[in-house]
């Protein structure tokens, strides 16, 4: 198929090769290729080199074609235009080439003739006139959604960016679904499990994260870390009270665990008989103690309430946090009946002094 001033060489499933019937300098040849096609031909391997040689016509008088291999000065490496590749085959150059015979041979021609130099390269002055060889790319901006289009001989393919797949890199990869953590909340940035999604975890009050707070879906379909779990907050261990014991509703003295204290016979409790592990990891209230000293009990009487009856005032002025029954048992355990009357006498006097001090 011929056109005015240029000819169609041959099409592959990937790009197409073209050449001109007119000779021109290397710079003119590249400009012509860029105006009519994509650019001057770029050879990526020996197979492509041999294929181009097979489709270009022999020219008796001047069997030379410019290719897109060049350099700017004598000490620079040969590079292909467009992709800056430095590929050079083991047997690409002709014998004794490149020789930079004229000091400024910075462009490359390919022989299309018979004999041992067929398909070989030679460095040449860029101002010389040769036939241009061009290529027309089939890739464009729409060829690959998330990736780059790569063309080789008889092949066009998309090289997908990380996290994408499909013939046009149109599909984002997914990671395995995450489950809502027990006693916690899971929230993801994109509402799913696809590549680059970041999921964060938050535990309910009384529970602490065990693991990473966030995980991200990677290109290899795995999460950046294991899914964390929400573990119940643990309060400091309780010590066994002297002359008493305790039991807890949950093992490990964890959040919401309530521990009940009891004193041995002959002792009564001062303080709360139960403490609970709170969400902040601390026990509610001070630890109770077991004592047989009744005088310590009087220090724990609650404050009187305003505008109360005489009975309420006297009842609140002196009381035992463990109750009268436990106090009597403690005294009885001491084997001293007189101690009981002594306690009553002290309590009555204490009430009377409080009664007169409040003006009743």
Number of C-alpha atoms within 10 A of each C-alpha: 7 10 9 7 9 16 14 14 19 15 14 13 12 18 20 20 22 23 25 23 14 12 17 20 18 28 15 16 27 23 16 21 22 15 10 13 17 18 21 28 25 22 21 17 14 16 11 15 18 14 12 22 18 13 13 18 13 15 12 10 7 14 18 23 25 31 25 22 25 23 17 13 12 12 7 10 11 20 18 21 18 12 8 12 14 14 16 17 12 7 11 18 18 17 13 7 13 15 12 15 11 10 11 16 22 22 24 23 25 26 22 24 20 11 8 10 16 16 24 20 25 22 22 22 18 20 15 13 19 24 22 30 25 28 22 19 18 16 17 9 9 10 18 21 19 21 19 19 21 17 17 17 19 12 11 18 18 20 18 20 15 16 19 21 18 15 13 19 22 14 15 16 20 21 19 11 10 14 9 13 15 13 16 17 14 16 14 16 12 12 10 15 21 22 22 20 18 20 21 16 21 19 21 15 14 19 22 18 17 13 14 14 16 19 21 20 22 19 18 13 15 16 24 13 13 12 19 18 21 20 18 22 22 22 20 13 10 11 9 12 15 11 17 17 14 15 14 16 13 12 8 14 23 26 23 20 18 18 18 15 21 20 24 16 16 19 26 30 25 19 19 16 17 19 21 21 22 19 19 13 19 16 25 13 12 10 16 18 20 21 20 21 12 18 11 12 20 17 12 15 15 14 10 15 11 8 8 11 10 11 9 13 19 19 14 17 22 22 18 22 19 19 11 12 10 18 24 19 16 23 22 17 15 14 12 10 12 11 15 17 11 11 17 12 12 15 17 14 12 15 18 14 12 17 15 9 9 8 6 8
